Amino acid sequence: MFTNKETFKREFLNKLEMMYGKTFLESTPRDQYNTLGNMVREYISSNWISTNETQRSSNHKQVYYLSIEFLLGRLLGSNLLNLGILNTVEEGLNELGIQLDDIEESEADAGLGNGGLGRLAACFLDSLASLNLPGHGCGIRYKHGLFDQKIVDGYQVELPEQWLRHGNVWEVRKSDQAIEVGFWGEIETVEKNGEFSFKHVEAEKIMAVPYDIPVVGFETTTVNTLRLWNAEPSRYPTGKDVLVYKRETEAVSEFLYPDDTHDEGKILRLKQQYFLVSASLQSIVRNFRAKHGRLHDLHEHIAIHVNDTHPVLAIPELMRILLDEEGMSWEQAWEITRGTISYTNHTTLSEALEKWPVHIFQPLLPRIFMIVNEINERFCQELWKQFPGDWKRIEDMAIIAHNVVKMAHLAIVGTHSTNGVAHIHSEILKHREMKSFYEIYPERFNNKTNGITHRRWLIKANPQLTSLLNESIGESWISKPRDLINIKSFSKDASFKYAISEVKKIRKQILAERIKEQTGVTIDESSIFDVQVKRLHAYKRQLLNVLHIMYLYNKLKEDSSYTIHPRTFIFGAKASPGYHYAKKIIKLINSLADKVNNDKQTNDRLKVIFLENYRVSLAEDIFPAADVSEQISTASKEASGTGNMKFMMNGALTLGTLDGANIEILDEVGKENIFTFGLTSEEVLHFYQYGGYHSHEYFHHDKRIRQVLEQLTSGYFPDTADHFDAIYDSLLMENDQYFVLRDFGSYVQAQERVNTAYQNQDEWLEKSILNIAHSGTFSSDRTISEYAKDIWKISPLKF
Ligand SMILES: *Cc1c(COP(=O)(O)O)cnc(C)c1O
């Protein structure tokens, strides 16, 4: 089908006619996309079947990665790439007079995630398959992924996302493998020969129907599976309105919750979590029983990983299966459960730590609650033995305390491994946030610094850079990304530097065109592309970036002798719909853009762009075009970050705080090749603990700060009335929790260093090359190899 472009063209035209009953000339890009997508899926199927068959029949240990989010983006391009047929298809299509890029535009992003956490899960799937590791994803098939963002008069407006509107060529519905998940009802205790057993009666059942998506490894025959569960009506409960039941059931997989760092505490969210976990575990156990019969050695054959606390009910759910269905003793069930499950912590932000009120949890999941209660009692007894009389410690560490269930505590107690996602984050977990758990279970804690798949974020997103790398150092880096270090020897090579600058130039042109199309604004392609793209959150400090731009603009206006290299500040960010503060920052960016872009006195040197609807497919055009990567979170707040890695791999220089993986980027590239500034984590945590920071002092003593803050509330931005008062208040009345004013001066200086450095293109290019050269360690292949070896104990399965 894809052996050469001639056969491809023939089959493509045939297939198109068969599917749509029209000729090629009459076909739309969507017809062409669907045709090609179906061809590719069929092409995948024989390897998919044989991978499944091999995994079913071998005794090899396998991992299931449970995540409430998978931010996949588009799959056509990455599948073509991984299958090794991208060039054949591209050339074939070109001969038909069409561009693959245009066809790809017809594919909706699978946006089943908010940001970094969901994207990490997607990168991990790509690495698992590419490393021939038997590892599968389990998630939810949300009918609506993360909302589509429109900007209207500078304000964010949310529209329901509709990725399934035109169908999904990649999924296969497996009705025969559906599973029932029970909610509500009562627990009956049955006594037999002095032994108690428990029966869940009058439960309301929801049918979980799997939709499987193939996960294609890069240039290998491995095709793993991402199983997404769809919620559908099962048996209609008596005494309940049929339509109400149908609506409530379907609601479970209707929407992704649009908040990434906030614990919502809504009952539907808990339903989603248990739905994912119960369907996934029942399905895993069913397959295991079919092969092994009993479950006593489950942990030797299966690893289950929970991505953050959202799927942590996997612990009591597996206990339920082992106790109630398998009839095991508590002790045996506990050993198997702990031996099977491992957990990744993603944040230390207290507002993000999941807590469920007992009054919500218990009636919805009565048996699961009983088990969590028992886990808690046994854990507290263990603590009591180790720390007799230390009530405070037990109260702090308990899984259930003051009528709330603390999911992170359950996760640490009920698994054999807890990992952080960057070195500093893991240290903060061990020595601060989860210190008391580290004291009793030191062997459970470890670090796995996040990574990104270099296949999507370099090879696919930046074919121009990929070609240059291949011509210069060969292709070994594609399978061994650390070999990118080989370009280090070209970092002073004038012709290589020139080639790198040409690649960047092309990518900046591509992005500039897109910006022109979307916003109507013409940007200077030789300006510094200074980019901050990520979810909008106070801790990520888009505000610090904005205040600096306001200052820079003021300075350019007031001081005609002040010169800078022209700069284009580019933002992309969605704010959670209920996060009013974040939405005000979006409006502020847009108001500033309006002002700055229309000021003829300065707009040859300064432009501000807000790109709406930031998502994976847009990101793929942004990273390759960036010169400067803004990673300016308050130190200690960003667990790792992964955007930082995508920028680095595409040759942008980081302007960042000593937070998350920025520190490891610094360690890799050295301090000459990164711009760092601001408070350290230690300093921030010290302020939180002991006080001593007074933001108003910075307001009074720094006239640059005073000027920009006064502009927020003085009518300087037309038609915004008192809209930015809350921003002003957060900085002054609420003492600036995220140290924006504290870090302002240091940030301005770092920005001045960026400006100076860029003007020496020769040195800048050398720095850029060194960033690419050292980025190999941030491939998720490295991360996944570490998980496989240290946590899951799995190895490649080749056939
Ligand atoms: C990588 C990525 C993120 C995470 O970015 P951070 O800067 O690490 O917060 C969020 N959204 C999308 C679409 C991404 O590709």
The ligand as an ORCA input file, in Angstrom:
! r2SCAN-3c Opt
* xyz 0 1
  C       3.965     20.932     26.368
  C       2.601     21.471     26.446
  C       2.125     21.981     27.651
  C       2.976     22.076     28.893
  O       3.692     23.278     28.886
  P       4.423     23.852     30.191
  O       5.170     25.027     29.691
  O       5.338     22.764     30.666
  O       3.371     24.187     31.176
  C       0.842     22.496     27.680
  N       0.054     22.483     26.589
  C       0.484     22.009     25.405
  C      -0.417     22.057     24.222
  C       1.768     21.477     25.299
  O       2.182     20.982     24.115
*
